Amino acid sequence: MDNQAEFADHVEVHEYARAHGLEYAWEGTAQFAKRKRQLAPEQYELRPVRTKRGVTTVMLFSQAITRAEWEADAPRRDALAAKRAARRAR
């Protein structure tokens, strides 16, 4: 698939992302806006997608970005889990 090829439907987006180790966010969602603010233009790719309501845009970006965010948030999640466990123990 060339760089700016249009996806035929949402299923094609999902299969392409899974096959290439990518995550995706749909235009008009909070996730799309967040990624567009946080990522440099070379870290994501915008592609048109045909839907039953017309053409929309999907943002494709590396799963490594999501994984790094998850790992960076681990101390906070662990602290919250410890707090919940302590509350339950009382």
LOMI-392163 format. One record per residue (C-alpha): residue in three letters; y, z, x; residue number from 1. Coordinates in nm, 3 decimals. Each point is the difference from the previous one (the first is absolute). Layout:
<pt fidren="ALA" y="Y" z="Z" x="X" mitor="NUM"/>
...
This chain:
<pt fidren="MET" y="0.000" z="0.000" x="0.000" mitor="1"/>
<pt fidren="ASP" y="0.331" z="-0.101" x="0.151" mitor="2"/>
<pt fidren="ASN" y="0.282" z="0.249" x="0.040" mitor="3"/>
<pt fidren="GLN" y="0.183" z="-0.066" x="-0.328" mitor="4"/>
<pt fidren="ALA" y="-0.284" z="-0.122" x="-0.222" mitor="5"/>
<pt fidren="GLU" y="0.010" z="0.118" x="-0.358" mitor="6"/>
<pt fidren="PHE" y="-0.286" z="0.210" x="-0.132" mitor="7"/>
<pt fidren="ALA" y="-0.160" z="-0.135" x="-0.316" mitor="8"/>
<pt fidren="ASP" y="-0.038" z="0.346" x="-0.158" mitor="9"/>
<pt fidren="HIS" y="-0.025" z="0.374" x="0.067" mitor="10"/>
<pt fidren="VAL" y="-0.371" z="-0.025" x="0.077" mitor="11"/>
<pt fidren="GLU" y="0.073" z="-0.238" x="0.287" mitor="12"/>
<pt fidren="VAL" y="0.258" z="0.247" x="0.136" mitor="13"/>
<pt fidren="HIS" y="-0.253" z="0.283" x="-0.010" mitor="14"/>
<pt fidren="GLU" y="-0.274" z="-0.204" x="0.171" mitor="15"/>
<pt fidren="TYR" y="0.238" z="-0.129" x="0.268" mitor="16"/>
<pt fidren="ALA" y="0.130" z="0.351" x="0.075" mitor="17"/>
<pt fidren="ARG" y="-0.351" z="0.145" x="0.018" mitor="18"/>
<pt fidren="ALA" y="-0.122" z="-0.279" x="0.228" mitor="19"/>
<pt fidren="HIS" y="0.294" z="0.037" x="0.241" mitor="20"/>
<pt fidren="GLY" y="0.038" z="0.381" x="0.007" mitor="21"/>
<pt fidren="LEU" y="0.326" z="0.001" x="-0.192" mitor="22"/>
<pt fidren="GLU" y="0.161" z="0.214" x="-0.267" mitor="23"/>
<pt fidren="TYR" y="0.228" z="-0.145" x="-0.265" mitor="24"/>
<pt fidren="ALA" y="0.283" z="0.101" x="-0.231" mitor="25"/>
<pt fidren="TRP" y="0.134" z="-0.191" x="-0.300" mitor="26"/>
<pt fidren="GLU" y="0.366" z="-0.090" x="-0.038" mitor="27"/>
<pt fidren="GLY" y="0.174" z="0.228" x="-0.249" mitor="28"/>
<pt fidren="THR" y="-0.199" z="0.312" x="0.093" mitor="29"/>
<pt fidren="ALA" y="0.123" z="0.309" x="0.182" mitor="30"/>
<pt fidren="GLN" y="-0.257" z="-0.064" x="0.274" mitor="31"/>
<pt fidren="PHE" y="0.144" z="-0.349" x="0.060" mitor="32"/>
<pt fidren="ALA" y="0.355" z="0.136" x="0.028" mitor="33"/>
<pt fidren="LYS" y="-0.111" z="0.282" x="0.232" mitor="34"/>
<pt fidren="ARG" y="-0.187" z="-0.235" x="0.233" mitor="35"/>
<pt fidren="LYS" y="0.285" z="-0.249" x="0.006" mitor="36"/>
<pt fidren="ARG" y="0.241" z="0.279" x="0.106" mitor="37"/>
<pt fidren="GLN" y="-0.234" z="0.154" x="0.259" mitor="38"/>
<pt fidren="LEU" y="-0.165" z="-0.300" x="0.165" mitor="39"/>
<pt fidren="ALA" y="0.152" z="-0.256" x="0.233" mitor="40"/>
<pt fidren="PRO" y="-0.019" z="-0.358" x="-0.131" mitor="41"/>
<pt fidren="GLU" y="-0.263" z="-0.091" x="0.263" mitor="42"/>
<pt fidren="GLN" y="-0.230" z="0.280" x="-0.132" mitor="43"/>
<pt fidren="TYR" y="-0.048" z="-0.152" x="-0.344" mitor="44"/>
<pt fidren="GLU" y="-0.037" z="-0.335" x="-0.170" mitor="45"/>
<pt fidren="LEU" y="0.131" z="-0.097" x="-0.342" mitor="46"/>
<pt fidren="ARG" y="-0.207" z="-0.249" x="-0.199" mitor="47"/>
<pt fidren="PRO" y="0.039" z="-0.150" x="-0.348" mitor="48"/>
<pt fidren="VAL" y="-0.279" z="0.068" x="-0.252" mitor="49"/>
<pt fidren="ARG" y="-0.062" z="-0.177" x="-0.330" mitor="50"/>
<pt fidren="THR" y="-0.058" z="0.235" x="-0.291" mitor="51"/>
<pt fidren="LYS" y="-0.032" z="-0.055" x="-0.372" mitor="52"/>
<pt fidren="ARG" y="0.366" z="0.105" x="-0.028" mitor="53"/>
<pt fidren="GLY" y="0.122" z="-0.243" x="0.266" mitor="54"/>
<pt fidren="VAL" y="0.045" z="0.027" x="0.375" mitor="55"/>
<pt fidren="THR" y="0.057" z="0.335" x="0.171" mitor="56"/>
<pt fidren="THR" y="-0.003" z="0.115" x="0.362" mitor="57"/>
<pt fidren="VAL" y="-0.248" z="0.211" x="0.189" mitor="58"/>
<pt fidren="MET" y="0.065" z="0.174" x="0.331" mitor="59"/>
<pt fidren="LEU" y="-0.291" z="0.003" x="0.246" mitor="60"/>
<pt fidren="PHE" y="-0.003" z="0.251" x="0.288" mitor="61"/>
<pt fidren="SER" y="-0.254" z="0.149" x="0.240" mitor="62"/>
<pt fidren="GLN" y="-0.232" z="0.280" x="-0.108" mitor="63"/>
<pt fidren="ALA" y="0.081" z="0.161" x="0.336" mitor="64"/>
<pt fidren="ILE" y="0.345" z="0.090" x="-0.134" mitor="65"/>
<pt fidren="THR" y="-0.147" z="0.189" x="-0.296" mitor="66"/>
<pt fidren="ARG" y="-0.261" z="0.163" x="0.224" mitor="67"/>
<pt fidren="ALA" y="0.268" z="0.120" x="0.247" mitor="68"/>
<pt fidren="GLU" y="0.205" z="0.151" x="-0.284" mitor="69"/>
<pt fidren="TRP" y="-0.311" z="0.177" x="-0.133" mitor="70"/>
<pt fidren="GLU" y="-0.080" z="0.146" x="0.342" mitor="71"/>
<pt fidren="ALA" y="0.362" z="0.106" x="0.059" mitor="72"/>
<pt fidren="ASP" y="-0.005" z="0.187" x="-0.333" mitor="73"/>
<pt fidren="ALA" y="-0.325" z="0.186" x="0.083" mitor="74"/>
<pt fidren="PRO" y="0.167" z="0.327" x="0.116" mitor="75"/>
<pt fidren="ARG" y="0.196" z="0.023" x="-0.325" mitor="76"/>
<pt fidren="ARG" y="-0.308" z="-0.070" x="-0.213" mitor="77"/>
<pt fidren="ASP" y="-0.201" z="0.259" x="0.195" mitor="78"/>
<pt fidren="ALA" y="0.272" z="0.262" x="-0.042" mitor="79"/>
<pt fidren="LEU" y="0.016" z="-0.063" x="-0.375" mitor="80"/>
<pt fidren="ALA" y="-0.379" z="0.016" x="-0.028" mitor="81"/>
<pt fidren="ALA" y="-0.003" z="0.332" x="0.186" mitor="82"/>
<pt fidren="LYS" y="0.270" z="0.133" x="-0.231" mitor="83"/>
<pt fidren="ARG" y="-0.201" z="-0.102" x="-0.310" mitor="84"/>
<pt fidren="ALA" y="-0.316" z="0.159" x="0.141" mitor="85"/>
<pt fidren="ALA" y="0.185" z="0.324" x="0.073" mitor="86"/>
<pt fidren="ARG" y="0.138" z="0.006" x="-0.354" mitor="87"/>
<pt fidren="ARG" y="-0.346" z="-0.051" x="-0.145" mitor="88"/>
<pt fidren="ALA" y="-0.145" z="0.276" x="0.218" mitor="89"/>
<pt fidren="ARG" y="0.236" z="0.262" x="-0.146" mitor="90"/>
